[in-house]
Amino acid sequence: MHVLPKATVIRPCGPEDIDRLMALWLPSTIAAHPFVAEKYWRESAALVRENYLPRAQSWACWHDDEIVGFISVLDEQFIGALFVERAFHGRGVAQALMTHVQQRYRRLSLEVYQQNLRACAFYHRHGFQVTQRLFNDETQAYTLIMNWPAVENSTRYA
C-alpha cells in the first residue's frame, strides 16, 4: 500500500487554482498520451481552461504548498481528469484522490485511452469496469468508457 508523503492534504479547488491545475494538466496529459499528437493537447488547452475546469468540481492534492495531483468531476459523475505530478507517481496520490471522490459520489464514469495501460490498470484496481469502446476520430485512437460501481451485465473489452 502506498502512503502519501507527510504534509499532504486534499482540498477543493476554486477559480484561483485553474492556472496551477493547467500547469500540471498540459505536461501530464502529453506524457500520459504519447500516442496522440502533442499539438492536439496544446490546441485543447483553452477548452480545458475555459470550459471543463470551471464547470467541474475539482480536488487537488497539495504538498509543500504545491499541487501534486488533481481530480475533476463533471456533472456529478464523470471523471474528466486525474493527473499526478511525475515525481509523485506511485506514492499514493492518485489512489487518495480516487478514494476521495468515490466516497462522495454513488456512481462515477470516465473515458480513458485504451493505450494508456497504466491508467486502465489503475481504474480496474479501483473497481471500474469497461462498458464501451469508442474510436476517437480526432486522435485516431480507441477510448474506453468505464463505470463504477461496475455495471453487472457490462461487456468486457480490456
Backbone as CSV, one residue per row, in Angstrom:
resi,resn,N_x,N_y,N_z,CA_x,CA_y,CA_z,C_x,C_y,C_z
1,MET,0.845,-1.187,0.000,0.000,0.000,0.000,0.889,1.249,0.000
2,HIS,0.539,2.189,-0.843,1.291,3.431,-0.934,0.835,4.392,0.150
3,VAL,1.772,5.119,0.699,1.464,6.088,1.740,1.761,7.478,1.198
4,LEU,0.808,8.375,1.369,1.021,9.752,0.936,2.176,10.378,1.699
5,PRO,2.939,11.228,1.030,4.003,11.941,1.746,3.411,12.770,2.884
6,LYS,4.201,12.967,3.932,3.747,13.791,5.051,3.426,15.194,4.563
7,ALA,2.587,15.875,5.303,2.174,17.254,4.984,1.455,17.338,3.645
8,THR,0.704,16.288,3.316,-0.093,16.277,2.095,-1.551,16.402,2.479
9,VAL,-2.277,17.246,1.762,-3.690,17.466,2.062,-4.474,17.538,0.762
10,ILE,-5.706,17.039,0.792,-6.608,17.148,-0.357,-7.641,18.198,-0.012
11,ARG,-7.824,19.160,-0.918,-8.835,20.193,-0.682,-9.510,20.566,-1.996
12,PRO,-10.725,21.112,-1.917,-11.424,21.533,-3.133,-10.667,22.661,-3.832
13,CYS,-10.813,22.693,-5.142,-10.194,23.757,-5.943,-11.220,24.828,-6.252
14,GLY,-10.739,26.026,-6.467,-11.580,27.141,-6.879,-10.985,27.788,-8.112
15,PRO,-11.632,28.854,-8.593,-11.138,29.548,-9.795,-9.685,30.002,-9.665
16,GLU,-9.267,30.299,-8.452,-7.891,30.767,-8.226,-6.851,29.666,-8.469
17,ASP,-7.299,28.417,-8.569,-6.375,27.298,-8.761,-6.221,26.871,-10.218
18,ILE,-7.014,27.448,-11.126,-7.009,26.977,-12.515,-5.633,27.073,-13.166
19,ASP,-4.890,28.138,-12.941,-3.557,28.239,-13.539,-2.653,27.101,-13.059
20,ARG,-2.717,26.783,-11.785,-1.896,25.690,-11.248,-2.355,24.340,-11.790
21,LEU,-3.662,24.149,-11.925,-4.169,22.895,-12.484,-3.710,22.734,-13.929
22,MET,-3.782,23.814,-14.688,-3.348,23.761,-16.086,-1.847,23.508,-16.199
23,ALA,-1.077,24.060,-15.283,0.379,23.853,-15.289,0.715,22.378,-15.058
24,LEU,-0.137,21.663,-14.363,0.042,20.228,-14.167,-0.595,19.447,-15.317
25,TRP,-1.776,19.884,-15.770,-2.523,19.146,-16.790,-1.762,18.999,-18.097
26,LEU,-1.259,20.080,-18.663,-0.679,20.008,-20.003,0.523,19.066,-20.085
27,PRO,1.560,19.221,-19.273,2.679,18.280,-19.396,2.293,16.850,-19.021
28,SER,1.379,16.703,-18.078,0.957,15.366,-17.652,0.172,14.656,-18.741
29,THR,-0.720,15.377,-19.406,-1.528,14.741,-20.447,-0.682,14.411,-21.670
30,ILE,0.288,15.249,-21.979,1.199,14.951,-23.090,2.010,13.699,-22.765
31,ALA,2.524,13.605,-21.547,3.334,12.449,-21.139,2.509,11.167,-21.077
32,ALA,1.262,11.262,-20.654,0.411,10.080,-20.491,-0.124,9.550,-21.818
33,HIS,-0.069,10.386,-22.847,-0.659,10.013,-24.135,0.333,10.211,-25.281
34,PRO,1.464,9.512,-25.272,2.456,9.710,-26.330,1.964,9.267,-27.710
35,PHE,0.884,8.523,-27.753,0.303,8.033,-28.999,-0.629,9.065,-29.642
36,VAL,-0.832,10.207,-28.969,-1.649,11.309,-29.506,-0.702,12.476,-29.779
37,ALA,-0.896,13.126,-30.911,-0.034,14.252,-31.277,-0.081,15.337,-30.204
38,GLU,1.084,15.814,-29.797,1.172,16.861,-28.780,0.359,18.087,-29.185
39,LYS,0.317,18.376,-30.457,-0.438,19.526,-30.974,-1.913,19.456,-30.549
40,TYR,-2.476,18.258,-30.530,-3.872,18.071,-30.135,-4.093,18.590,-28.714
41,TRP,-3.183,18.245,-27.789,-3.338,18.656,-26.398,-3.135,20.163,-26.244
42,ARG,-2.175,20.699,-26.963,-1.938,22.147,-26.891,-3.156,22.916,-27.411
43,GLU,-3.764,22.403,-28.470,-4.963,23.047,-29.019,-6.175,22.860,-28.115
44,SER,-6.181,21.821,-27.299,-7.293,21.562,-26.378,-7.186,22.354,-25.082
45,ALA,-6.040,22.928,-24.807,-5.802,23.585,-23.519,-6.806,24.696,-23.224
46,ALA,-7.138,25.512,-24.215,-8.088,26.605,-23.978,-9.459,26.065,-23.578
47,LEU,-9.900,24.993,-24.222,-11.190,24.386,-23.898,-11.178,23.845,-22.460
48,VAL,-10.085,23.220,-22.081,-9.969,22.692,-20.718,-10.001,23.843,-19.709
49,ARG,-9.216,24.883,-19.971,-9.108,26.033,-19.064,-10.425,26.810,-18.961
50,GLU,-11.074,27.054,-20.078,-12.237,27.948,-20.106,-13.577,27.249,-19.957
51,ASN,-13.625,25.951,-20.224,-14.906,25.251,-20.198,-14.925,24.139,-19.152
52,TYR,-14.046,23.144,-19.322,-14.112,21.973,-18.451,-13.792,22.267,-16.989
53,LEU,-12.648,22.859,-16.716,-12.276,23.084,-15.316,-13.248,23.999,-14.572
54,PRO,-13.712,25.091,-15.180,-14.682,25.924,-14.442,-16.006,25.208,-14.144
55,ARG,-16.408,24.245,-14.989,-17.660,23.517,-14.790,-17.519,22.336,-13.835
56,ALA,-16.305,21.890,-13.622,-16.067,20.685,-12.826,-15.877,21.014,-11.350
57,GLN,-16.141,20.010,-10.534,-15.732,20.056,-9.130,-14.382,19.366,-9.090
58,SER,-13.367,20.088,-8.694,-12.019,19.528,-8.666,-11.463,19.551,-7.246
59,TRP,-10.637,18.553,-6.966,-9.907,18.485,-5.712,-8.437,18.325,-6.045
60,ALA,-7.602,19.005,-5.297,-6.164,18.911,-5.514,-5.497,18.312,-4.295
61,CYS,-4.449,17.587,-4.558,-3.585,17.078,-3.508,-2.414,18.043,-3.426
62,TRP,-2.256,18.651,-2.269,-1.220,19.660,-2.041,-0.103,19.077,-1.195
63,HIS,1.117,19.403,-1.557,2.293,19.021,-0.783,3.265,20.195,-0.818
64,ASP,3.660,20.674,0.348,4.575,21.826,0.437,4.091,23.003,-0.419
65,ASP,2.803,23.322,-0.307,2.201,24.475,-0.991,2.184,24.365,-2.509
66,GLU,2.318,23.141,-3.028,2.251,22.908,-4.472,1.210,21.830,-4.758
67,ILE,0.505,21.967,-5.884,-0.422,20.929,-6.310,0.398,19.803,-6.934
68,VAL,0.258,18.596,-6.380,0.991,17.451,-6.916,0.061,16.461,-7.616
69,GLY,-1.238,16.742,-7.597,-2.207,15.917,-8.297,-3.576,16.531,-8.176
70,PHE,-4.448,16.187,-9.127,-5.827,16.658,-9.026,-6.760,15.714,-9.752
71,ILE,-8.025,15.779,-9.341,-9.092,15.016,-9.977,-10.263,15.963,-10.178
72,SER,-10.931,15.848,-11.319,-12.069,16.709,-11.645,-13.271,15.852,-12.017
73,VAL,-14.437,16.226,-11.473,-15.677,15.505,-11.742,-16.672,16.473,-12.363
74,LEU,-17.144,16.120,-13.550,-18.147,16.910,-14.270,-19.530,16.290,-14.081
75,ASP,-20.537,17.126,-14.006,-21.934,16.686,-13.952,-22.199,15.651,-12.856
76,GLU,-21.510,15.804,-11.724,-21.725,14.957,-10.553,-21.422,13.478,-10.785
77,GLN,-20.759,13.122,-11.919,-20.479,11.702,-12.118,-19.347,11.383,-13.074
78,PHE,-18.915,12.300,-13.915,-17.925,11.982,-14.933,-16.546,12.497,-14.543
79,ILE,-15.599,11.591,-14.347,-14.230,11.985,-14.031,-13.579,12.451,-15.328
80,GLY,-13.362,13.747,-15.429,-12.788,14.325,-16.633,-11.282,14.433,-16.578
81,ALA,-10.709,14.318,-15.388,-9.258,14.437,-15.249,-8.805,13.784,-13.957
82,LEU,-7.682,13.105,-14.038,-6.958,12.615,-12.870,-5.489,12.616,-13.266
83,PHE,-4.749,13.572,-12.752,-3.345,13.725,-13.120,-2.500,13.931,-11.881
84,VAL,-1.300,13.363,-11.916,-0.369,13.446,-10.799,0.997,13.860,-11.338
85,GLU,1.628,14.768,-10.620,2.991,15.200,-10.948,3.894,13.968,-11.021
86,ARG,4.706,13.888,-12.069,5.533,12.699,-12.305,6.356,12.293,-11.070
87,ALA,6.916,13.251,-10.355,7.739,12.940,-9.178,6.928,12.248,-8.074
88,PHE,5.590,12.329,-8.154,4.733,11.736,-7.132,4.029,10.475,-7.620
89,HIS,4.373,9.989,-8.824,3.797,8.731,-9.305,4.179,7.608,-8.355
90,GLY,3.221,6.726,-8.091,3.485,5.572,-7.239,3.557,5.873,-5.753
91,ARG,3.171,7.075,-5.364,3.267,7.454,-3.944,1.901,7.596,-3.272
92,GLY,0.848,7.120,-3.945,-0.474,7.104,-3.332,-1.344,8.318,-3.595
93,VAL,-0.854,9.266,-4.400,-1.618,10.491,-4.656,-2.884,10.177,-5.458
94,ALA,-2.740,9.455,-6.571,-3.915,9.131,-7.399,-4.903,8.284,-6.612
95,GLN,-4.391,7.348,-5.848,-5.259,6.493,-5.029,-6.050,7.324,-4.029
96,ALA,-5.394,8.268,-3.378,-6.074,9.119,-2.401,-7.137,9.982,-3.072
97,LEU,-6.815,10.522,-4.237,-7.786,11.356,-4.959,-8.986,10.530,-5.414
98,MET,-8.736,9.322,-5.926,-9.840,8.465,-6.373,-10.714,8.062,-5.189
99,THR,-10.103,7.672,-4.091,-10.871,7.309,-2.901,-11.709,8.496,-2.432
100,HIS,-11.133,9.677,-2.514,-11.826,10.906,-2.114,-13.135,11.071,-2.888
101,VAL,-13.100,10.901,-4.210,-14.333,11.088,-4.992,-15.257,9.884,-4.872
102,GLN,-14.713,8.688,-4.720,-15.580,7.519,-4.568,-16.370,7.571,-3.267
103,GLN,-15.865,8.302,-2.294,-16.601,8.470,-1.038,-17.684,9.550,-1.156
104,ARG,-17.645,10.333,-2.216,-18.576,11.449,-2.364,-19.667,11.237,-3.415
105,TYR,-19.471,10.279,-4.305,-20.425,10.040,-5.391,-20.835,8.576,-5.409
106,ARG,-22.116,8.336,-5.713,-22.636,6.965,-5.769,-22.205,6.253,-7.039
107,ARG,-22.067,7.011,-8.123,-21.681,6.450,-9.419,-20.670,7.371,-10.069
108,LEU,-19.712,6.756,-10.759,-18.718,7.526,-11.499,-18.476,6.852,-12.839
109,SER,-18.163,7.656,-13.831,-17.764,7.118,-15.126,-16.582,7.939,-15.626
110,LEU,-15.894,7.398,-16.610,-14.748,8.101,-17.174,-14.473,7.549,-18.556
111,GLU,-13.647,8.274,-19.294,-13.189,7.829,-20.601,-11.666,7.843,-20.564
112,VAL,-11.058,6.738,-20.954,-9.607,6.607,-20.905,-9.132,6.013,-22.235
113,TYR,-7.981,6.457,-22.685,-7.431,5.874,-23.907,-7.008,4.439,-23.626
114,GLN,-7.400,3.531,-24.500,-7.089,2.118,-24.342,-5.574,1.894,-24.283
115,GLN,-4.802,2.705,-24.985,-3.346,2.558,-24.997,-2.692,3.083,-23.717
116,ASN,-3.447,3.772,-22.874,-2.912,4.265,-21.608,-3.036,3.128,-20.584
117,LEU,-2.143,2.150,-20.715,-2.239,0.922,-19.935,-2.140,1.165,-18.436
118,ARG,-1.294,2.104,-18.029,-1.138,2.412,-16.600,-2.466,2.899,-16.015
119,ALA,-3.123,3.812,-16.720,-4.400,4.346,-16.235,-5.486,3.272,-16.249
120,CYS,-5.547,2.473,-17.312,-6.562,1.412,-17.377,-6.414,0.451,-16.204
121,ALA,-5.184,0.052,-15.903,-4.946,-0.865,-14.778,-5.343,-0.209,-13.451
122,PHE,-5.018,1.060,-13.297,-5.380,1.794,-12.077,-6.898,1.798,-11.883
123,TYR,-7.637,2.133,-12.942,-9.097,2.196,-12.825,-9.691,0.818,-12.542
124,HIS,-9.157,-0.218,-13.154,-9.630,-1.574,-12.850,-9.423,-1.889,-11.373
125,ARG,-8.252,-1.536,-10.840,-7.976,-1.793,-9.417,-8.953,-1.059,-8.506
126,HIS,-9.506,0.036,-8.980,-10.447,0.819,-8.173,-11.899,0.481,-8.478
127,GLY,-12.120,-0.651,-9.134,-13.468,-1.166,-9.314,-14.193,-0.702,-10.562
128,PHE,-13.531,0.007,-11.446,-14.157,0.439,-12.694,-14.156,-0.721,-13.689
129,GLN,-15.206,-0.778,-14.487,-15.322,-1.825,-15.491,-15.652,-1.186,-16.840
130,VAL,-15.048,-1.725,-17.889,-15.280,-1.215,-19.243,-16.702,-1.541,-19.677
131,THR,-17.408,-0.532,-20.181,-18.763,-0.747,-20.682,-18.883,-0.415,-22.166
132,GLN,-17.878,0.275,-22.714,-17.962,0.674,-24.115,-16.560,0.952,-24.643
133,ARG,-16.351,0.680,-25.934,-15.098,1.001,-26.616,-15.446,1.880,-27.805
134,LEU,-14.775,3.037,-27.898,-15.087,4.014,-28.942,-13.819,4.389,-29.707
135,PHE,-13.995,4.804,-30.954,-12.868,5.307,-31.739,-12.962,6.822,-31.795
136,ASN,-11.894,7.498,-31.385,-11.858,8.955,-31.396,-11.257,9.405,-32.726
137,ASP,-12.093,10.018,-33.563,-11.638,10.458,-34.885,-10.547,11.518,-34.807
138,GLU,-10.640,12.407,-33.826,-9.664,13.495,-33.710,-8.261,12.986,-33.379
139,THR,-8.187,11.990,-32.490,-6.880,11.496,-32.054,-6.484,10.193,-32.752
140,GLN,-7.441,9.606,-33.482,-7.200,8.336,-34.176,-6.779,7.225,-33.198
141,ALA,-7.418,7.217,-32.031,-7.112,6.207,-31.015,-8.408,5.746,-30.353
142,TYR,-8.385,4.525,-29.825,-9.549,3.989,-29.129,-9.592,4.458,-27.681
143,THR,-10.812,4.726,-27.206,-11.034,5.047,-25.802,-11.992,4.016,-25.213
144,LEU,-11.928,3.898,-23.907,-12.821,3.012,-23.179,-13.664,3.848,-22.227
145,ILE,-14.948,3.561,-22.188,-15.827,4.151,-21.185,-15.866,3.145,-20.039
146,MET,-15.565,3.635,-18.852,-15.533,2.765,-17.678,-16.474,3.329,-16.621
147,ASN,-17.116,2.433,-15.894,-18.078,2.835,-14.866,-17.765,2.189,-13.526
148,TRP,-18.115,2.922,-12.473,-18.030,2.441,-11.102,-19.299,2.878,-10.373
149,PRO,-19.915,2.071,-9.560,-19.528,0.678,-9.445,-19.787,-0.038,-10.755
150,ALA,-19.118,-1.153,-10.927,-19.226,-1.905,-12.174,-20.682,-2.282,-12.418
151,VAL,-21.116,-2.125,-13.650,-22.470,-2.494,-14.055,-22.475,-4.005,-14.266
152,GLU,-23.491,-4.688,-13.734,-23.480,-6.150,-13.732,-23.363,-6.793,-15.103
153,ASN,-24.084,-6.354,-16.079,-24.068,-7.021,-17.385,-23.212,-6.288,-18.414
154,SER,-22.121,-5.667,-17.972,-21.297,-4.922,-18.906,-20.458,-5.870,-19.745
155,THR,-20.109,-5.408,-20.919,-19.271,-6.178,-21.842,-17.816,-5.953,-21.476
156,ARG,-17.011,-6.992,-21.531,-15.590,-6.886,-21.205,-14.809,-6.604,-22.491
157,TYR,-14.066,-5.512,-22.520,-13.265,-5.159,-23.684,-11.778,-5.201,-23.395
158,ALA,-11.398,-5.069,-22.148,-9.951,-4.991,-21.835,-9.540,-6.133,-20.938
